Amino acid sequence: KDCWLARKTIMRMVSFLFLAGFLAVAGAACPSFSDGSIDVLGGDGSVVLKDLAVDFSATFESPVTNLSNYDLQVVGDAKGNKLELGTDGVSGILKFKKARRRSAEADAPGRKKNCSPKLPCYGRVEILMTDRVGTCPPASYAFTPMVQTKHAPLIPLVVSVFLGPATRDPIVTLVFAGWLARCMLEGDGWLGSLRYLDTDLLNILMGNSYASLFLFTIMIAGVTGGAIKSGGVEAIGKEIGKIVRNTFLAQLAVYAAGFVFFVDDYANTVIVGSTLKSITDLTRLSREKLAFLVDCTASPIASVMPLSTWIGYEIQLIREEIDRIGYDREAPYTLFLMSIEYRFYSWFMLIFVASIIVFGRDFGPMFWAEKRARETGILFVKRKEGDGSEEEEDQEEEVVPANLVPRKRIPRRIVNGAVPFLLFIVLFFPLLYYSGAKQAAWGGTGWNVGSRTIIGNADAWQTLFWTCGMILLVQLVMYAAQYDQKKWGGCLLSPSQVITSFVNGTNTMYAGLVALLVAFAFAENMKSLLIADYLVDTLGDSLTVQNLPTVTFCLAAAYAFATGSSWGTMAVFFQPSIALAVYLFQDDGDKPDKSLDNKRFTDIMVRTIAAILGGATWGDHCSFVSDTTILSATASGCPLWSHYFTQAPYALLSGVMAILFGFLPAGAGTPAGLCIAFGFVVQPTLIFALSSTHPAFGGTVPVYGPGVGLVDGGLKSNFVTIATPVVAADLITTDKGKKQQGDVVVVVGDNDDPQDDDDVEENKAGDDA
């Protein structure tokens, strides 16, 4: 009996343990969600667009088996499809429908109000997982994002497109559009205003991207300020004046100077326009043509040079996007270099400018301005005082600050102006190699690898900072070493004066840096409004990898035209354009390899990057509110409207040529070099055709020399005048007030008629200069 009781007790204990173990195992196998997310390009999934497909995923706390026992369904304000159940979680696609909750809370009131960009609503969707056997309780995970109307991302863009021309101020335009986007994200005007001020702008200022750009821009502007204060830049201008004997050579000098001061488009514009204006005036080059030459060489040259202020900014944008999409085949700097040959607008514009100079032909408004200047000496036309707009009255202000004008007693030496810019070239590439091999923040490659690998691993911002710092040190020593107490009272520039000039040189950059700050803030808010997702969803099915660069080029140009900011355009368009490139590449059914780390996707991305920059530059040249358009007119002493009116047809033509003979053929597989070669043939041909349509519309423009007068223009005549021995150097460099040949006439009035004697005011060329 005792044995029987013991055996019974043991059996009961074993049964109990077996039952407990079964229940524990069954309980552990029941699904329970731990985390979930909505995958959107522009943010963390807290905002979605109505009827826009988004990926979602929800993970289990522990792996789940017996998946066939469970049913999945989507409950709430969204439709779900392509639901996939795995051992680690659930994933699929959601499309949020119209929601009417005024809060993210599940039981929040306010369902009677419709959703709108001004009053956005929240959509609640629940992923429900039920056990058909009934062993496990239901498991669920809920998402409650803000649901904006599908076309909401377009609202700030459209507002900025119309506000830009209306205000003629890119900063005002970008501030208002960025604030509007933030208000839409917050769903409240008051909270949107607070977040724009205390979060959006502050995040940009504290971010590494803007801080690096700010520091480098300040440094290059300061170095340029020192070169101007030393008298070196003025000496370069005078040396150019010694060889400029006529209008043809004056134009070549302006064109060549654009390549000399290639480091920054702002510095290029200020230096070339203000330095060479007095020289070109004596050859009767119209101020409209001078402003065009300055404007249309500054940005194109800076954009195709492998080192400039553009490089660090673009590399930062490239790095952010390739990190986001998980691309690591090529380094950001390598992609930047690869994109240079595809920047067709910049190449075509440089070819266009060279063609009209060499062939001596113009058409349209520029032809009329050039004919007026050559034949009458009227360099530009301005309205009577009190009748013009504020922009027109401001054109005569000095571009170079008074505190940067060199002292009269110090010598003007070319070396003081040339050395800083030559050092930029000499130092940059060795330091770039050093950065890639030894000093990059992410680790050096060493010297035992290929040059491409070293450069690709380099930190461009780091190298630019080093270069500018070393140039500043050279300036401190070089200017102080030039000492003569009797002639100019000591050092050419003391170290204290060099630092002061450095600080004063940054003054011309602050407006541009403020514009970039608000442009960055606007771009970030547009990303949060899912502009990239919207464009992929709207345009994805209608585009191909072949026409993507062309469409990107046109969209970027339209936006830059409206806002007047080329860098702001790049900040807005980089993410959606690269997202479209990824979508189209992976959606191409003819190509089995969908990995982003292959050559085919690299080529697509490189062309897209080039199209963004090219479109931004094109729109900037065509925009009345562009900062470089305004600065070029100011530096050249040309009324803003006159500059815009004469430049726009040329910029439009070069942009169309870039589409027809650049982006379209390149998208179809034509090598970039061959497309550029087309430009060398097509651009001169087109100039000849348009300038020959009617004598009143275009033709050959005469050449004027102070010692010769007017001679016929054209290709043959231009090159003949180069060898003509004319004693013109003394005329170019004579002091103000001395008798000179060739009067300059400025018409002051409301019309362009040079025959209106009541409105003509004559000034000697030297006095005007």
Rosetta blueprint (number, residue, H / E / L):
1 K L
2 D H
3 C H
4 W H
5 L H
6 A H
7 R H
8 K H
9 T H
10 I H
11 M H
12 R H
13 M H
14 V H
15 S H
16 F H
17 L H
18 F H
19 L H
20 A H
21 G H
22 F H
23 L H
24 A H
25 V H
26 A H
27 G H
28 A H
29 A H
30 C L
31 P L
32 S L
33 F E
34 S E
35 D E
36 G E
37 S E
38 I E
39 D E
40 V L
41 L L
42 G L
43 G L
44 D L
45 G L
46 S L
47 V E
48 V E
49 L E
50 K L
51 D L
52 L L
53 A E
54 V E
55 D E
56 F E
57 S E
58 A E
59 T E
60 F E
61 E L
62 S L
63 P L
64 V L
65 T L
66 N L
67 L H
68 S H
69 N H
70 Y E
71 D E
72 L E
73 Q E
74 V E
75 V E
76 G E
77 D L
78 A E
79 K E
80 G E
81 N E
82 K E
83 L E
84 E E
85 L E
86 G L
87 T L
88 D L
89 G E
90 V E
91 S E
92 G E
93 I E
94 L E
95 K E
96 F E
97 K L
98 K L
99 A L
100 R L
101 R E
102 R L
103 S L
104 A L
105 E L
106 A L
107 D L
108 A L
109 P L
110 G L
111 R L
112 K L
113 K L
114 N L
115 C L
116 S L
117 P L
118 K L
119 L L
120 P L
121 C E
122 Y E
123 G L
124 R L
125 V E
126 E E
127 I E
128 L E
129 M E
130 T E
131 D E
132 R L
133 V L
134 G L
135 T L
136 C L
137 P L
138 P L
139 A E
140 S E
141 Y E
142 A E
143 F E
144 T L
145 P L
146 M E
147 V E
148 Q E
149 T L
150 K L
151 H L
152 A L
153 P L
154 L H
155 I H
156 P H
157 L H
158 V H
159 V H
160 S H
161 V H
162 F H
163 L H
164 G H
165 P H
166 A H
167 T H
168 R L
169 D L
170 P H
171 I H
172 V H
173 T H
174 L H
175 V H
176 F H
177 A H
178 G H
179 W H
180 L H
181 A H
182 R H
183 C H
184 M H
185 L H
186 E H
187 G L
188 D L
189 G H
190 W H
191 L H
192 G H
193 S H
194 L H
195 R H
196 Y H
197 L H
198 D H
199 T H
200 D H
201 L H
202 L H
203 N H
204 I H
205 L H
206 M H
207 G L
208 N H
209 S H
210 Y H
211 A H
212 S H
213 L H
214 F H
215 L H
216 F H
217 T H
218 I H
219 M H
220 I H
221 A H
222 G H
223 V H
224 T H
225 G H
226 G H
227 A H
228 I H
229 K H
230 S L
231 G L
232 G H
233 V H
234 E H
235 A H
236 I H
237 G H
238 K H
239 E H
240 I H
241 G H
242 K H
243 I H
244 V L
245 R L
246 N L
247 T H
248 F H
249 L H
250 A H
251 Q H
252 L H
253 A H
254 V H
255 Y H
256 A H
257 A H
258 G H
259 F H
260 V H
261 F L
262 F L
263 V L
264 D L
265 D H
266 Y H
267 A H
268 N H
269 T H
270 V H
271 I H
272 V H
273 G H
274 S H
275 T H
276 L H
277 K H
278 S H
279 I H
280 T H
281 D H
282 L H
283 T L
284 R L
285 L L
286 S L
287 R H
288 E H
289 K H
290 L H
291 A H
292 F H
293 L H
294 V H
295 D H
296 C H
297 T H
298 A H
299 S H
300 P H
301 I H
302 A H
303 S H
304 V H
305 M L
306 P L
307 L L
308 S L
309 T H
310 W H
311 I H
312 G H
313 Y H
314 E H
315 I H
316 Q H
317 L H
318 I H
319 R H
320 E H
321 E H
322 I H
323 D H
324 R H
325 I H
326 G L
327 Y L
328 D L
329 R L
330 E L
331 A L
332 P H
333 Y H
334 T H
335 L H
336 F H
337 L H
338 M H
339 S H
340 I H
341 E H
342 Y H
343 R L
344 F H
345 Y H
346 S H
347 W H
348 F H
349 M H
350 L H
351 I H
352 F H
353 V H
354 A H
355 S H
356 I H
357 I H
358 V H
359 F H
360 G L
361 R E
362 D E
363 F E
364 G L
365 P H
366 M H
367 F H
368 W H
369 A H
370 E H
371 K H
372 R H
373 A H
374 R H
375 E H
376 T H
377 G L
378 I E
379 L E
380 F E
381 V E
382 K E
383 R L
384 K L
385 E L
386 G L
387 D L
388 G L
389 S L
390 E H
391 E H
392 E H
393 E H
394 D H
395 Q H
396 E H
397 E L
398 E L
399 V L
400 V L
401 P L
402 A H
403 N H
404 L H
405 V L
406 P L
407 R L
408 K L
409 R L
410 I L
411 P L
412 R L
413 R L
414 I H
415 V H
416 N H
417 G H
418 A H
419 V H
420 P H
421 F H
422 L H
423 L H
424 F H
425 I H
426 V H
427 L H
428 F H
429 F H
430 P H
431 L H
432 L H
433 Y H
434 Y H
435 S H
436 G H
437 A H
438 K H
439 Q H
440 A L
441 A L
442 W L
443 G L
444 G L
445 T L
446 G L
447 W L
448 N L
449 V L
450 G L
451 S H
452 R H
453 T H
454 I H
455 I H
456 G H
457 N H
458 A L
459 D L
460 A H
461 W H
462 Q H
463 T H
464 L H
465 F H
466 W H
467 T H
468 C H
469 G H
470 M H
471 I H
472 L H
473 L H
474 V H
475 Q H
476 L H
477 V H
478 M H
479 Y H
480 A H
481 A H
482 Q L
483 Y E
484 D E
485 Q H
486 K H
487 K H
488 W H
489 G L
490 G E
491 C E
492 L L
493 L L
494 S L
495 P H
496 S H
497 Q H
498 V H
499 I H
500 T H
501 S H
502 F H
503 V H
504 N H
505 G H
506 T H
507 N H
508 T H
509 M H
510 Y H
511 A H
512 G H
513 L H
514 V H
515 A H
516 L H
517 L H
518 V H
519 A H
520 F H
521 A H
522 F H
523 A H
524 E H
525 N H
526 M H
527 K H
528 S H
529 L L
530 L L
531 I H
532 A H
533 D H
534 Y H
535 L H
536 V H
537 D H
538 T H
539 L H
540 G H
541 D H
542 S H
543 L L
544 T L
545 V L
546 Q L
547 N L
548 L H
549 P H
550 T H
551 V H
552 T H
553 F H
554 C H
555 L H
556 A H
557 A H
558 A H
559 Y H
560 A H
561 F H
562 A H
563 T H
564 G L
565 S L
566 S H
567 W H
568 G H
569 T H
570 M H
571 A H
572 V H
573 F H
574 F H
575 Q H
576 P H
577 S H
578 I H
579 A H
580 L H
581 A H
582 V H
583 Y H
584 L H
585 F H
586 Q H
587 D L
588 D L
589 G L
590 D L
591 K L
592 P L
593 D L
594 K L
595 S L
596 L L
597 D L
598 N L
599 K H
600 R H
601 F H
602 T H
603 D H
604 I H
605 M H
606 V H
607 R H
608 T H
609 I H
610 A H
611 A H
612 I H
613 L H
614 G H
615 G H
616 A H
617 T H
618 W H
619 G H
620 D H
621 H H
622 C H
623 S L
624 F L
625 V L
626 S L
627 D H
628 T H
629 T H
630 I H
631 L H
632 S H
633 A H
634 T H
635 A H
636 S H
637 G L
638 C L
639 P L
640 L H
641 W H
642 S H
643 H H
644 Y H
645 F H
646 T H
647 Q H
648 A H
649 P H
650 Y H
651 A H
652 L H
653 L H
654 S H
655 G H
656 V H
657 M H
658 A H
659 I H
660 L H
661 F H
662 G H
663 F H
664 L H
665 P H
666 A H
667 G H
668 A L
669 G L
670 T L
671 P L
672 A H
673 G H
674 L H
675 C H
676 I H
677 A H
678 F H
679 G H
680 F H
681 V H
682 V H
683 Q H
684 P H
685 T H
686 L H
687 I H
688 F H
689 A H
690 L H
691 S H
692 S L
693 T L
694 H L
695 P L
696 A L
697 F L
698 G E
699 G E
700 T E
701 V L
702 P L
703 V E
704 Y E
705 G E
706 P L
707 G L
708 V L
709 G E
710 L E
711 V E
712 D L
713 G L
714 G L
715 L H
716 K H
717 S H
718 N H
719 F H
720 V H
721 T H
722 I H
723 A L
724 T L
725 P L
726 V L
727 V L
728 A L
729 A H
730 D H
731 L H
732 I H
733 T H
734 T L
735 D L
736 K L
737 G L
738 K L
739 K L
740 Q L
741 Q L
742 G L
743 D L
744 V E
745 V E
746 V E
747 V E
748 V E
749 G L
750 D L
751 N L
752 D L
753 D L
754 P L
755 Q L
756 D L
757 D H
758 D H
759 D H
760 V E
761 E E
762 E E
763 N E
764 K L
765 A H
766 G H
767 D H
768 D H
769 A L
